[in-house]
Amino acid sequence: MNLESNVHYVGFCNNPYLYFSHAGLFLQTSQRETFSMTMLESRAYGIPSVAYSVPTSDLLKENGCGTVRIRPNDVDSAVINVYDI
């Protein structure tokens, strides 16, 4: 998929808002996140998100907010939704 030119892993940073302000999409693939603070932060910036539909991400569901929930481990659906956004 040649993601190397579009996806950058930066590790820990003290000010993630610098990155949120440039993000076009938030992708949450964790199935064990206790509560996704990063998803909440991305929504605060109006960034659309694609996340596995697990109890914690389902807490954030609202129609029209730009959050797409997919079945856990459904990689094909994740890819399709990322490209659609």
C-alpha positions as CSV (number, residue, x, y, z in Angstrom):
1,M,0.0,0.0,0.0
2,N,3.0,2.3,0.1
3,L,2.0,3.8,3.5
4,E,5.6,4.8,4.4
5,S,5.2,8.1,2.5
6,N,2.0,8.9,4.3
7,V,2.2,7.4,7.8
8,H,4.8,8.6,10.3
9,Y,5.5,7.0,13.7
10,V,6.8,9.8,16.0
11,G,6.6,8.1,19.4
12,F,5.9,9.9,22.6
13,C,5.6,13.7,22.5
14,N,4.6,16.3,25.1
15,N,2.3,18.2,22.8
16,P,0.3,16.0,20.5
17,Y,-1.9,18.9,19.4
18,L,0.7,19.9,16.9
19,Y,0.1,16.6,15.2
20,F,-3.7,16.7,15.6
21,S,-3.8,20.1,13.9
22,H,-2.3,18.5,10.7
23,A,-4.1,15.1,10.8
24,G,-6.7,14.2,8.2
25,L,-7.8,10.9,9.9
26,F,-7.6,9.1,13.2
27,L,-7.2,5.3,13.0
28,Q,-7.8,3.4,16.3
29,T,-7.1,-0.3,15.9
30,S,-6.8,-1.2,19.6
31,Q,-9.3,-3.8,20.9
32,R,-8.2,-3.4,24.5
33,E,-8.2,0.4,25.0
34,T,-9.8,1.1,28.4
35,F,-11.0,4.5,27.2
36,S,-9.6,6.1,24.1
37,M,-8.5,9.5,25.2
38,T,-6.8,10.0,21.8
39,M,-10.0,9.4,20.0
40,L,-11.7,11.9,22.2
41,E,-8.9,14.4,21.5
42,S,-9.1,13.8,17.8
43,R,-12.9,14.4,17.9
44,A,-12.3,17.7,19.7
45,Y,-10.3,18.8,16.7
46,G,-13.0,17.6,14.3
47,I,-10.8,14.8,12.9
48,P,-12.8,11.9,11.4
49,S,-12.0,8.5,12.9
50,V,-12.1,4.8,12.0
51,A,-12.1,2.5,15.0
52,Y,-13.0,-1.1,15.9
53,S,-16.4,-1.4,17.3
54,V,-15.6,-2.4,20.9
55,P,-17.5,-1.2,24.1
56,T,-15.1,1.7,24.7
57,S,-15.2,3.1,21.2
58,D,-19.0,2.6,21.1
59,L,-19.3,5.0,24.0
60,L,-18.3,7.7,21.6
61,K,-20.8,6.9,18.9
62,E,-23.0,9.6,17.5
63,N,-24.4,9.9,14.1
64,G,-22.8,12.6,11.9
65,C,-19.7,13.1,14.1
66,G,-17.3,11.5,11.6
67,T,-16.7,8.3,13.5
68,V,-16.8,5.0,11.6
69,R,-16.9,1.8,13.7
70,I,-16.0,-1.5,12.1
71,R,-16.0,-5.1,13.3
72,P,-12.8,-6.0,15.2
73,N,-10.2,-7.6,12.9
74,D,-12.0,-6.5,9.8
75,V,-9.0,-5.1,8.1
76,D,-10.6,-4.9,4.6
77,S,-13.4,-2.7,6.0
78,A,-10.8,-0.5,7.8
79,V,-8.9,0.0,4.6
80,I,-12.0,0.8,2.6
81,N,-13.2,3.4,5.2
82,V,-9.8,5.0,5.5
83,Y,-9.7,5.5,1.7
84,D,-13.3,6.8,1.7
85,I,-12.5,9.4,4.3
